[in-house]
């Protein structure tokens, strides 16, 4: 997990995204216990309610589940679901705008692929 929070964005959203990142990167695997509200609030020196809101978002989207009296755990299938979600976000945030701009510049598909390959070789 990151050790520094960005003051310009909601902290609960950052907590949610950091745990998502940990799941995608394999630092947290399916069935692993997620840091508790208390652990997160102490580590980041934030309000427990803020940490709880980030964890609640994980439960709400199905990435985690709560075992009463035990803790919050990474749900089965969470890794693949989060990867698919991020791929869709990547397509909307990066690929679609890139393709729209390439059309405005009258670039061929081959030119776009060439640029991607050149940048990928670096």
C-alpha positions, 0 to 999 in steps of 0.5 A: 500500500502507498504510504502517502495520501493525496490531499486533493482527492477523497481519502476513502476513495484512495483507500478503496483504490489502494486495496484494489491495487493490492488485489490486482498486483497480488499483494492481497490474494483471494481469501486474504484478510484486508487490513482493518478499519483500525489498522488503516486509520492508525497507519494513515492517521485518518478517521475510522469512518473514512477508512470504513467507507473505503472498505464498504466500497470494496464490499459493495462492489463484490471485491470483499466480504465481511465475516462478522467478528473476524474481519474483511476478506478478499472475495473469490473472483475479485482479482479477475473482476477488478482486472476486467473493470480496470481494462474497461476504465483503461479503454474509456480513459485512454484508448477511445480518446487516442483513437478519436484523436488519431481519426482527427489526424487522419492516421491509419490503423498501421500508423497508430500501431507503429507508434504504440510498438515504438513506445513499447520498445523503449 
